Amino acid sequence: MHVPHGARRPGAPRVTLLTEGTYPHSHGGVSVWCDQLVTGMPDLGFDVVAVTGTGREPVVWDIPAHVDRVVSVPMWGPAPEGRLPRGRERSRLEAAYERFVTALLDPRAEAGFGPALYRMARAAADGRLSPFLRGDRAIGILTAVWNRPGLAVREARPTVHDAVTATALLEHALRPLAAPCPEQGVAHAVSGGVAVLPGLAALERHGVPLLLTEHGVYLRERYLGYRTAPYPWPVKALVLGFFRLLAEETYRRAALITPGNRYNRLWEEQGGAAPESIRTVYNGVDPAAFPPAGPEPSEPVLSWAGRVDPIKDLETLIRAFALVRAELPAARLRLFGGTPRGGEAYRERCEALAAQLGHGDAVTFEGRVEDIKDAYAAGNVVMLSSISEGFPFTLIEAMSCGRATVSTDVGGVREAVGGTGLVVPPRDPAAMAAAALELLGDAGRRRAMGEAARLRVIEQFTLRQTIDTFRSIYLELSAFGAAAVPAAADGEPFTAVGAAPVGSATG
C-alpha cells in the first residue's frame, strides 16, 4: 500500500512502526494508541510493518497521507517463496541454526543466540530461511541437539514428531525476519516478541536505532498462553526459550525502552535492560473526547469493554457477576467488544458458563460498539478482569468518563487508578464481587470516585503529553542514532522538552 506524502517538515525523521496483531488491521487498545501516535504527528513520515495472521486481514483504520507504506507480514498464511540455500551458504546456515537451537535449550550456550539470529536474518532477507526450516535437515539438527547428554529436555524423551512440531512453530515465528527492514530513521516496536525481529535486523544491518514500547509484558503473556497450550513439554521448552532469549536480546539492544507503567520496567530490568535505557511513558486520552458519561442506568449494571480474549479472563468476571446477582437479582452484566478471529470458542465457553450458572439472561455480549463511550455510560461501575495488562486504555477512558471502576491488580492498573477505584487480585471472583457490591450499594461513593478519576486523567494521563513525549524521543533518536539520549533521572516518567510535565493539569 502506498499513499502520497503529507505536509512534512524538512528533515523530519522517518518512523517505522512494528506491530503484531494490532494496527492497522484490528481495533483495540494498542491499535488506538498507534493511530493516536500517527495522526498526532502529521509532520513526520511513517511506515508500518504489521505482523498479521493470514495476510488477508483488512485494514480497518483510515491511513493518514503521511504513512507511506503498510506492509503485512503473515505468520500463518501460505509459505513464503524462496529456495533452499546450497553449498557453502547452506553449511553456514546449518551451523547458525544448530547454534540457535542449542542456545534455546542449553543455558551454557545462550550467548550464541544473537549471532545465530542475525546470520539467519541475512538468510531470511535472501528468501532462504523459510525453505530451509521447512526441510528435513532443520528437523534433523533439532533432533540431534535436544538428544545431547546433559540437556534437561532430553529427559522428556522428545520424539521426531515433537521436532517436526517445534521446527514448524519456529519457522512461523521467524517469518518477520524476511520483512523489509527500515534503513533509516527510527524503528519503533509497539510490542515485544516477533514484531521486534525486523527492528533487530535493521539495527544490525543499517544501525537504525530501535525503540521498544511494551504495553503488556509479551514474555509473561507467552508464559501464560503456553501453560495450557496443547504441546508436549519439549516443544514448549524450545518455543518459550526462543521468546525469552528474544526478549533479552531486545532489552539489551534497544536504544530506548518506553514501558507504559513501572510494573513492565521490573520485567525489562530482570530481562537484562540497563536501567538508564528505560523511561516510563504513560498512555494518554483526550479528556474532551471522553467527557463525563452522564446519568447512570436506573438498574444496577456492570459494564466491561475490550476484546473477547482469554487474557481478559471474562470467566472470572462472569463468576463474580453470579455472586453479585445473588445479592442484587436485578443486576446485569454488559460486555462490549469484538471477538478476534479464532476466539469464537472462548466466547462460546463464556456464554456457556453464564448459562450454567443460571445467569445467561443477564449476561449480554454486545459486540463492537460504534462509540466506546456508550460502553462506559452503560454501567454504574466499569469492570476490568484481565490477568495481564500494560496501562489499559479502557480503564483510563472509563476514568475520563467519570465512572467508578473495579479492576484486577495487574500491570500498570494500580498506577492508573490511584485511589479513584477499587483494585482486587486477579482470578478472584469473590473479591471482585465484593468490590462491585460495595460500589453498587453506595451512589455517593461512586460519584465521588468518578469525579476524582476524571481529574486524575486530566492531571496525569492526557494524549497531548504522550504525543509530545514521543515526538521528542523520535527527534532525539533520529538525530543521535543508536547511541540514544540521556536517561531520565531515577527512571521517572520521561517528559518531552516543551511538553506539559507529568502531573500538571492539561486539557
N, C-alpha and C positions, 0 to 999 in steps of 0.2 A: 504494500500500500504506500502510495506517495501522495503527499499533499503539498501545495505551494508554501513557500516561506511566509511567515508573518512579518510584521514590522519589528525587526530585531535591532538591538543596539550593536553598533560596530564593535567587533572584538568580543562579543558576549560568548561565554563558554557553551560548548555542546554537552548536553547531559543525556546519557543513555540509561533509561530505567530498565532494570532487570526484574521481571516479575514471574511468579508461578501461580497459576490458577486464579489470578485476580484480574487487574486492569490490563487491557480494556475489554476483556471477554466475560466478565461477571460483575455482579453487583456485590455490595457488602462493604464492611468497614475499611479494609486495606485498599479496595478499589476506589472508594470515596476519597480516601487520603491521597492516592495517586492523582486522581482527577483534580483535586484542590491544588495540589502542588503544581501540576502542569498549567492549569488555567490561571493560576495566580502569578505566573511568570511569563507573560506573553512576549517579553523582550529576549528570552533565552531560546536556544534551539534544543529540541528534544527528539530522541529516538526511543523506541520501546522494543525490547526483546522479551517476548512473553512465552514462557513455558506453558503449554496447554496440554489437554488430554489427547484428543484425536487429531487436532488441527482443523476440525470442522466447526469449532465454536465460533459463533458470530461475534462481531464487535458490537457491544451493547452501549458504548459511550460515544457521544459526539466528539470526534477527534479534532482538536484545535488546529488551525493552519500552521502553527509553529512546530507541530510534530511532523517531522519529515518521513519517518518510516515506522511502521509497526510490523515486526517480524514474528510470526508464530512458530514456535519450536515444539512440535507434537512429541510427547513421550510415548504415546500408546497407539499412534497411527501406523500406517504401513512402514516397513523397514526402510531406512534411508538408503538412497542409491550409493553405489561406490563399488570398489573392487578390492579383493584381498591383496595385501602387500606381498612382495616377492623378494627373494634373495636376501641381501644384507638388511634391507628395510624391514623385512619380516622378522629377521633374527633380533633386530633392535627392539621391535615392538613386543616380541615374545619375552625378551628379557625384562622390559619395562613392566609388562603385565605380571610376570612372576614376582617382581619386586613389589608391585602394587598389592596383590592379594596376600603376599606374605606380611606386609605392613598391617593389613586389616585383621590378621589372625594371630600375629606374634608381637606382643608388646616390645620385644627387644629390637624389632625391625621397623618401628613406626617412623623413624627418620627418613625412610625411603619413600614415604607416601608422596610428598610434594614433588621430588624429581621425577618419579614414575608418572604422576598425574600430568605433568607438563609435557613429558615425552608422548604420552597418549593423546594429549590435546593437539599436538602437531599432527599426529596420525589422523585424528578426527577431522581437522581442518582440510586434510587431503582426501577425505572420504574413505579412509582405510580402517578406522577403528571399529565401526559398527559391523562391517562384514567379518572382520577378524573375530569379534566377540560372538558372532552367530555361528562360528565354525567349531569343529571338533577340537582343534588344537587348544583353544581357550579353555574348554571344559577339561581337557587332559591336564593342563597346567594347574588348574584349581584342585583337581583330584589329587595330584601329586603333592601339592603344598599342604593341604589340610590333613593328609595322612602321614605327615612327617612325625617322627617320635618327638615327644616333649610338648606338643601343642594340646591345649585343653580340648579343642574341638574334636581332636582325634578320638577322644574317649567316647564321644557320642556316635561313633561309627557312621560317619557320613557316607551316603551312597552316591552312585553315579547320577541317580535321579535328582538327589539334592544338588549336585554340582550343576546339572542342567538348569534347574530352577534358579539357583543363585546367580549363575552367569547371565541368564536372561534378565533378571532383575537389575543387575549391574549394567547390562547393555542399554536398557531403557533409561536408567538413571543418568548415564553418561552422555546421552544424546545431545544435551545442550552444549557440550564441548564443540560440536560441529556448527553451532550457530555463528553468524558473522559477529565478530567481537569488535567493540569500538577501538578506533585507532587514535583518538584524540579526546580532549575534554575530560569528563568525569564519568565513571561507571557507577551507578547508584543502584545497588541491590536492595530491594524493599522487603526481602526476607532472607533468611539463611538458606542452606540446602542447595538444591540443584540449580536454582536461579542464579547463584553466585558463579557458576562454572564459566560462563562467558567473560565475567569480570576478572576472574583469576587469570584466564588465558590472555586477556587484554593487558593486564598488569605485567605478566611475564614476557609477552611478545612486544608490546609497544610502550610499556611504562605508564599506562593510563592509571591514575590513582583510583582506588576502589573505596567507595563509601558504602557502609552497611547500616541499614536500619532494620532492626528486628522488632516487629510488633508483638508477636508471641515468641517463645523460645522454640525455634524449629527443632532442635535436637530433642528437647523434652517431649515435644509432641510426637516425634518419631518413636521415642521410647514408649509412650502411652499407646500409640497406634499398633506397634508391633507386639505389644504384650498379648493381644488377643488375635493377632494375625494367624492365618491357617498354614504356617510354615514350620518345618522341623527346626529344632534348635540350631543345627549347623548353618542353615540358611539365614536365620535371624542374626546369628553371631557375625556373619560376614557382612550383611547389609547394614546392621547397626554400627559395626566397626567402620564402614565407609562413611556413614553420616557423622560419626564422632570425629574422625580424622579430618573430614572436610570442614566441619565447624572449627576445629582447632587451627587448620591452615588458614581459614578465612579470618579468624580473630587475630592471628599473628601478622597477616599481610595487609589487612585493610589499613588505609591511610587514616581513616576515622570511623568510629562506630558510634551511632546515634540511637541508642535504645529509647523507647518511649516511656520508660519507667526505670526506677532503681533496682527493681527485682531482676530484670533482664541483665543488668550490669553484673550482678553476682555470678550468673551463669557464664557470662562472657569473660570475666576475670578468671574464673575457675578453668575455663577452656583455653587460657593462655593469652588473652588480650592484655596488653600493657594498660594499666590504669589511666595513664596520661593520654591514651588514644580514644578514650570513651567520654562522650558528652551526652547527657540526658536531654532530649528534646521532646517535650510533651506534644501529643496530638491536640489540635485545636478545632473549635467550631465557630461559626459566625453566630453570635447571640441574636442578631437581627433575623437570621434565617430560622432560628428555633426560639420563638418568643414564648412567654407563658402560655400554657396549654388551655387555660380557661377552666370552666366548671368540671368537676369530677362527675362520673356516672352516678346515678342515684342508687344503684345496687352495687354491692362490693365486687370489684373486678380487679384481677391481677393481669397485667399485660406483659408480654415479652416480645422482643424484636431481635432478629438475627437470621442466620441461615440454619436450616434444619440439618444438624450435623452432630455426630456422637460427641465431639469435643465440647458442644454446648450443654450436654447432659440434661436433655429435656426429661428423661425418665425420673431423675431426682426431683425436678420441678413438678412433674405430674404427681408423684408420690406425696410431695409436700402439699400440693393443692388438695389431695384427698383428705389430708388431716385438717386443712383449713375448712373444707366443706363440711366436715363432721361437726364443726362449731358454728359455721355460717352456711346453712343449706342453700341460701340464695346466691352464694358466690359463684363467679365464673372465671375461667382462665382462657384468655385470648392470645394466641400465638401468631405473630406476624412475621412473614419471611418466606423466601423461596426454598425449595428443596433442590440442591445441586444434582446434576445428572449422576446417577449411581447411588444417591442417598435415599431412593424411594423405599428400600427395605427398612431403613432406620425409621422413617416417618411412619410406616405401617406398624412397626413394632411399638412406637409411642402411642399411636391410636389404639392399638390392641390393649396396651397397658391401661389406658384411661377407661376403656370399656370393661376390662377385667376388674378394675377397682370400683366399678359402678358409677363412673362419672363421665362416660362418653358423651352424654348430652350437654355437659357443662364445659367441656374442653373443646375449643374450636381452632382448627388450623386455617388461618385466614389467607395464607399465601402472601405474595408480594403486595404491598400497599402502595398506591400511587404517591402519596405524600407520607413519609415516615413519621411526621409529627402526629398524624392521626393515630398511629400505633401507641404513642406515649399518652396522648389525650384519652385513649380508650380505657385506661386503667386508673384506679385510685392509687395503686402502687405499681411501679415498674420493677420487674424481676430480672436478675441475671444469674444463671445457674451453672456457668461454664466450669470445666475442670482445668482449663488453660486459657489465659488471655494475656494480651500485652497491656495496652492502655485503651480500653474498649470505647469505640465511638458511640455505640448505643447508650452507654452509661452517661457520657458527658452530654450527649444530645438530650437525653431524658432530664438530666440535671438542668440544662439550659431552659428546658420547657417548664421547669418548676415542679417536677414530680418527685415525690419521695421514692426512694429505691431500697431494695433488698438485694444484695449481691454476694457472691461467693468470694472468699479471701484468696484470690489467685492473681498472679502477675501484678500489674500496677493498680488494681482495683482500690486498695486502701489509700494509695496516693491520690487517686482521682476523687474519691468520696470525702476524705477527711472525716469530719464529724457530721456531714449532712445526709447520711443514710446509714442503714444498718448493714453490717458485714458479718457473714456466717461462714462456717467451714464448708468446703466443697463436699459433695456426696453425703450430705446430712439432711435428709428430708425433715426430721423433727425440728432441727434448729431453724431451717428455712421457714417452716410452717409457723413456728413460734414468733419469728420476727415479722412475718406477714400479718399474723393476727394482732400483734402488738400495734402495728401501724393502722390496720383497718379499723381497730377499735378506738382510735384517737384522731379525730379530724383536725383538731388544733395542732397536734404534733406534726401531722402530715403537712399541713400548710406551712408551718414554721420551717420544717426541713426543706421543703420545696423552694421556699424563698432563699434560704441560706445556700442551697445547691446552685441556684441560678447566679447568685452573687459570686460564688466561688469560681464558676466558669468565666464570668466577666473579668474577674481579677487575675486568673491564672491560666486559662486554657482557651485563648482566642485564636482563631485561624490566622489573624494578622501576625501574631507573634511567631507562629510556626512557619509561615511563608517567608517572613523577613529573615528568620534564622537560617533556613536552608538556602536562601539566595546568597547570604553572606558565605556560607560554607562552600557552595558551588564556586563562587568567585575566588575564594582563597585557595581551594584545592586545585582549581584550574590554573591559577597563577603560579603556584609553588610546586605543583606536581606531587608525586607520592611522598615527598618529604613532609607534606601536610603542614599544619598550622599549630601554634601553641595551644595546649590543652587548657580548659577552664580550671581554675583552682579547685582542688579537693573534689573534682568530679561533679561540681554543681551543674545544674541545667545551664546549657550554653545560651547566651543571648546575643543576637547579631548586633554589630555596631549600628547604632541609629535605630534599633528596634526598641519597642517598649520592653523594659526589663520584666522578667518573670516575676509575677507577684504584683505588678502595677495594674491599675484599672484602665481597661481599654474598651472601646465599644465594638 
